[in-house]
C-alpha cells in the first residue's frame, strides 16, 4: 500500500463527512434563523411603529392577524393596487422576503422600509406571530 492509494481511499470518505457536516451546519443555521426571538422582535418592532401598529391602521395597515392573512385585505386601509392584486399570503417566508425588499417583491407597493439583517427579520416575524394574533 502506498500513500497515494491510502489517500485515494480516505479522500472520498472525508469529502462525504465534510459534506454531511456542512449540511448539518446549514440546517442548524436555518432553524436558528427561523425561530426568532419575539422579545428582541418587540424592541425592533418599535421602529415599525412610525407607520404601523398592531391594533389600528395608520400610515401603514394594522398588523393584528398579519401572519397567515392575504395581503391587501385589512378593512379600512387604502392599499396600492399592486399589493391588492398580489395574491400573497403572509407566511413567515413571505414576510421575510417582504421585509428584505418590499418593492422588489411587489413593484409599486407603498412600503419602502427594508430590514437587511436576517436575524432582525426573524425576530420581528417571531414577535408578529406571538403578539399580533
Backbone bond lengths (Angstrom), bond angles and torsions (degrees), N, CA, C in turn:
res aa  C-N    CA-C-N  psi(-1)  N-CA   C-N-CA  omega(-1)  CA-C   N-CA-C  phi
1 X - - - 1.443 - - 1.533 109.72 -
2 X 1.305 115.86 135.50 1.463 120.57 179.71 1.526 108.80 -109.00
3 X 1.293 114.04 166.36 1.474 118.93 176.96 1.523 109.55 -61.10
4 X 1.303 116.02 -38.25 1.464 120.30 179.68 1.527 111.13 -62.23
5 X 1.322 118.74 -42.17 1.467 121.17 179.95 1.527 111.13 -70.02
6 X 1.319 117.22 -35.66 1.473 120.30 177.01 1.529 109.09 -65.91
7 X 1.321 117.23 -45.18 1.464 121.11 179.10 1.520 110.97 -60.87
8 X 1.325 117.22 -37.00 1.459 121.04 178.63 1.513 112.62 -64.45
9 X 1.328 117.63 -31.10 1.468 121.93 178.68 1.524 110.25 -81.24
10 X 1.326 117.14 -41.91 1.464 120.62 -175.51 1.524 112.78 -76.67
11 X 1.321 118.16 -35.08 1.459 120.91 -175.43 1.528 113.16 -56.80
12 X 1.333 119.80 -49.13 1.470 118.18 179.05 1.535 112.16 -62.67
13 X 1.319 115.73 -35.85 1.470 119.02 179.74 1.533 110.26 -66.44
14 X 1.323 116.64 -43.29 1.459 120.41 178.95 1.525 111.05 -66.59
15 X 1.298 117.06 -37.13 1.462 120.67 177.96 1.524 110.31 -63.28
16 X 1.330 116.13 -40.82 1.464 120.33 178.74 1.526 110.43 -65.05
17 X 1.328 117.35 -42.92 1.471 121.64 178.95 1.528 109.77 -63.67
18 X 1.322 116.85 -44.25 1.464 120.57 179.51 1.527 111.02 -62.45
19 X 1.319 117.32 -41.28 1.467 120.83 178.42 1.525 111.15 -64.24
20 X 1.312 116.77 -42.18 1.473 120.33 179.03 1.523 110.38 -65.66
21 X 1.321 117.89 -39.45 1.464 121.38 177.33 1.522 110.64 -63.81
22 X 1.324 117.14 -42.44 1.464 120.87 179.21 1.525 111.26 -62.56
23 X 1.313 116.47 -41.59 1.468 120.50 177.68 1.522 110.39 -63.04
24 X 1.312 117.65 -43.48 1.467 121.54 179.40 1.523 111.07 -61.63
25 X 1.324 116.53 -41.72 1.468 120.23 178.86 1.521 110.75 -64.59
26 X 1.324 117.88 -44.42 1.467 121.12 179.15 1.524 111.80 -62.15
27 X 1.328 116.69 -41.52 1.467 119.82 177.82 1.515 111.02 -63.93
28 X 1.316 117.33 -41.28 1.464 120.87 179.13 1.526 110.88 -64.20
29 X 1.321 116.97 -42.97 1.462 120.13 178.64 1.524 111.46 -64.39
30 X 1.322 117.24 -41.50 1.461 120.75 178.62 1.511 111.93 -62.76
31 X 1.332 118.04 -44.62 1.460 119.40 -178.42 1.510 110.59 -69.65
32 X 1.345 118.15 -35.23 1.464 120.38 177.25 1.521 109.76 -65.66
33 X 1.322 116.90 -41.77 1.458 120.75 179.67 1.522 110.83 -65.98
34 X 1.314 116.21 -41.44 1.459 120.79 -176.55 1.520 111.91 -68.25
35 X 1.341 117.00 -31.38 1.452 120.67 -175.69 1.528 111.18 -64.01
36 X 1.300 117.99 -51.17 1.460 121.41 179.80 1.520 112.66 68.91
37 X 1.312 115.44 160.39 1.463 123.61 -179.85 1.527 107.90 -118.19
38 X 1.342 117.25 104.05 1.470 118.91 -176.15 1.528 113.65 -62.49
39 X 1.328 118.00 -30.74 1.468 119.73 179.03 1.531 110.29 -66.71
40 X 1.312 116.55 -44.55 1.463 120.06 176.41 1.528 109.52 -67.12
41 X 1.338 116.31 -36.06 1.458 120.81 177.35 1.517 112.52 -60.96
42 X 1.345 116.72 -34.73 1.471 120.59 178.13 1.525 110.43 -62.70
43 X 1.315 116.01 -41.12 1.465 120.27 177.75 1.520 110.38 -65.76
44 X 1.320 117.01 -45.51 1.459 120.77 179.37 1.533 111.45 -64.71
45 X 1.322 117.01 -35.08 1.469 121.55 -178.41 1.528 111.78 -62.96
46 X 1.310 117.30 -22.92 1.470 119.58 178.02 1.527 110.92 -56.44
47 X 1.319 117.52 -33.27 1.469 120.93 175.68 1.521 112.45 -67.01
48 X 1.320 116.42 -27.96 1.468 120.86 177.61 1.528 110.77 -73.94
49 X 1.353 115.48 -20.81 1.455 121.82 -176.03 1.515 114.63 -64.61
50 X 1.324 117.54 -12.18 1.470 119.26 175.51 1.522 110.69 -64.18
51 X 1.337 117.04 -27.83 1.466 121.08 -178.22 1.531 113.40 -123.74
52 X 1.324 117.73 -24.23 1.467 121.78 -172.73 1.521 112.28 -123.40
53 X 1.320 114.85 158.84 1.459 121.74 166.80 1.524 107.08 -141.71
54 X 1.306 115.43 167.55 1.467 119.38 178.36 1.526 109.77 -72.73
55 X 1.314 117.81 -42.77 1.467 122.72 -167.66 1.524 117.07 -96.27
56 X 1.347 118.32 -20.30 1.474 117.18 -175.38 1.521 111.63 -143.77
57 X 1.316 114.70 154.38 1.458 121.07 175.71 1.527 109.22 -71.55
58 X 1.299 115.40 146.69 1.457 121.78 179.29 1.528 105.97 -142.86
59 X 1.315 118.33 -132.64 1.459 121.09 173.56 1.530 108.14 -61.75
60 X 1.333 116.31 -38.44 1.462 123.07 174.70 1.525 109.44 -113.03
61 X 1.313 118.09 167.88 1.467 120.97 -179.25 1.533 111.56 -71.25
62 X 1.335 114.59 156.51 1.466 119.24 176.62 1.520 110.03 -65.17
63 X 1.320 114.22 155.30 1.463 119.41 -177.72 1.522 114.33 -102.62
64 X 1.302 117.77 0.15 1.471 119.44 177.28 1.533 109.18 -59.25
65 X 1.323 115.62 124.08 1.457 120.64 178.80 1.526 114.77 75.79
66 X 1.340 117.90 15.76 1.465 119.93 -174.62 1.532 112.49 -64.50
67 X 1.330 118.23 -39.95 1.468 119.55 -177.48 1.527 108.71 -70.73
68 X 1.315 115.69 117.96 1.458 122.07 -178.16 1.523 114.86 97.07
69 X 1.318 116.79 -7.07 1.463 121.32 -177.78 1.531 110.69 -85.78
70 X 1.309 116.18 150.00 1.457 122.70 172.67 1.530 108.23 -73.52
71 X 1.316 116.80 130.38 1.466 121.74 -178.63 1.524 110.89 -61.00
72 X 1.329 115.02 145.08 1.465 120.55 174.58 1.509 114.86 77.49
73 X 1.346 117.83 23.78 1.467 119.14 -173.89 1.526 115.43 -122.19
74 X 1.322 119.29 7.23 1.468 119.75 178.53 1.526 108.33 -72.13
75 X 1.311 115.73 125.41 1.470 121.23 -179.68 1.528 110.08 -61.64
76 X 1.319 115.30 138.16 1.454 120.94 175.12 1.519 115.20 83.62
77 X 1.336 118.12 1.90 1.462 119.23 176.83 1.526 109.29 -110.10
78 X 1.320 115.96 136.77 1.467 122.35 -177.76 1.536 109.90 -91.67
79 X 1.319 116.59 91.08 1.458 122.44 -179.44 1.524 111.47 -77.91
80 X 1.314 115.29 158.78 1.463 120.27 171.73 1.533 107.81 -67.85
81 X 1.326 117.57 148.42 1.466 119.41 176.16 1.534 111.93 -55.57
82 X 1.328 116.92 -36.09 1.476 120.90 -178.87 1.524 111.18 -60.22
83 X 1.329 117.36 -45.19 1.465 119.54 -178.98 1.527 110.87 -73.23
84 X 1.327 117.42 -38.67 1.478 119.86 177.65 1.518 111.39 -58.66
85 X 1.309 116.75 -37.70 1.461 121.81 -176.40 1.532 113.84 -90.13
86 X 1.313 117.49 1.60 1.467 121.10 -171.18 1.534 114.59 -73.03
87 X 1.308 118.00 -26.54 1.478 122.21 -178.19 1.536 112.54 62.30
88 X 1.323 116.71 21.71 1.472 121.40 179.23 1.527 109.02 -80.31
89 X 1.316 115.70 137.13 1.464 121.71 169.35 1.521 106.00 -103.24
90 X 1.327 116.44 133.69 1.458 120.84 -176.01 1.524 111.45 -78.41
91 X 1.314 115.19 76.09 1.461 121.67 170.72 1.530 107.21 -80.12
92 X 1.330 116.54 170.48 1.463 119.43 176.48 1.528 110.52 -59.99
93 X 1.316 116.90 -42.39 1.467 120.53 -179.65 1.527 111.17 -63.77
94 X 1.328 117.59 -41.86 1.464 120.50 179.57 1.525 111.60 -70.12
95 X 1.334 117.31 -37.21 1.465 119.46 175.72 1.528 110.42 -63.21
96 X 1.324 116.77 -40.06 1.457 120.68 178.28 1.531 110.42 -61.97
97 X 1.305 115.99 -46.26 1.472 120.63 178.94 1.530 110.58 -63.15
98 X 1.319 116.71 -42.03 1.465 123.09 179.99 1.527 110.56 -61.40
99 X 1.326 116.16 -48.89 1.460 119.75 -178.40 1.528 111.85 -67.31
100 X 1.321 117.24 -23.59 1.463 121.25 177.42 1.525 110.64 -70.06
101 X 1.328 116.87 -38.65 1.467 120.97 -179.00 1.505 110.45 -171.68
102 X 1.341 117.56 87.93 1.472 120.15 -177.08 1.530 113.98 -55.90
103 X 1.325 117.22 -43.85 1.460 119.25 -177.11 1.531 112.12 -71.95
104 X 1.310 116.92 -25.93 1.467 119.82 175.20 1.523 110.42 -71.69
105 X 1.328 116.14 -34.48 1.467 120.82 -179.53 1.529 111.07 -77.89
106 X 1.332 116.05 -42.94 1.471 121.62 -179.44 1.532 108.01 -134.94
107 X 1.318 116.84 87.86 1.468 119.24 178.88 1.532 110.66 -56.75
108 X 1.337 115.03 133.00 1.453 119.84 179.84 1.509 113.94 95.74
109 X 1.332 117.68 2.44 1.460 119.75 178.28 1.526 110.71 -73.55
110 X 1.327 116.82 161.44 1.462 120.81 178.32 1.528 111.80 -78.69
111 X 1.307 116.69 -30.43 1.465 119.77 -174.79 1.525 110.43 -70.54
112 X 1.315 114.55 135.98 1.469 120.17 -177.90 1.526 112.13 -124.35
113 X 1.309 118.07 -17.79 1.464 122.61 -174.21 1.529 110.45 -71.21
114 X 1.324 116.66 134.99 1.461 122.39 -179.79 1.519 110.01 -122.60
115 X 1.318 116.16 145.04 1.468 122.80 175.58 1.524 105.84 -115.38
116 X 1.306 116.77 104.61 1.460 121.02 -172.62 1.526 113.72 -77.57
117 X 1.309 118.56 -32.13 1.465 121.02 -174.81 1.536 110.83 -79.77
118 X 1.326 118.21 122.50 1.476 121.27 -179.10 1.533 113.07 -58.78
119 X 1.316 117.60 -36.54 1.475 121.16 179.12 1.526 110.01 -66.73
120 X 1.318 117.15 -42.48 1.468 120.72 177.28 1.530 110.51 -60.10
121 X 1.333 116.36 -44.66 1.474 119.57 178.86 1.527 110.73 -61.50
122 X 1.319 117.01 -45.19 1.473 120.53 -179.85 1.526 110.55 -61.50
123 X 1.318 117.00 -39.47 1.468 120.35 -179.69 1.530 111.58 -69.00
124 X 1.321 117.59 -41.62 1.473 120.64 177.20 1.526 110.16 -63.33
125 X 1.306 117.57 -43.12 1.468 121.27 179.04 1.522 110.49 -64.24
126 X 1.331 118.08 -41.12 1.471 121.61 176.97 1.525 110.12 -61.01
127 X 1.321 117.27 -41.00 1.470 121.74 176.83 1.531 110.25 -61.82
128 X 1.321 116.78 -47.80 1.468 120.08 -179.84 1.524 111.85 -61.27
129 X 1.332 116.39 -40.66 1.472 119.66 178.13 1.517 111.78 -61.37
130 X 1.314 116.02 -38.94 1.470 120.59 -175.26 1.528 112.88 -84.26
131 X 1.314 117.54 -43.44 1.469 120.94 -170.60 1.531 114.54 -101.43
132 X 1.293 118.27 -16.33 1.462 119.90 -175.79 1.515 111.61 -108.02
133 X 1.318 117.11 31.40 1.469 121.28 -178.26 1.506 111.78 -65.33
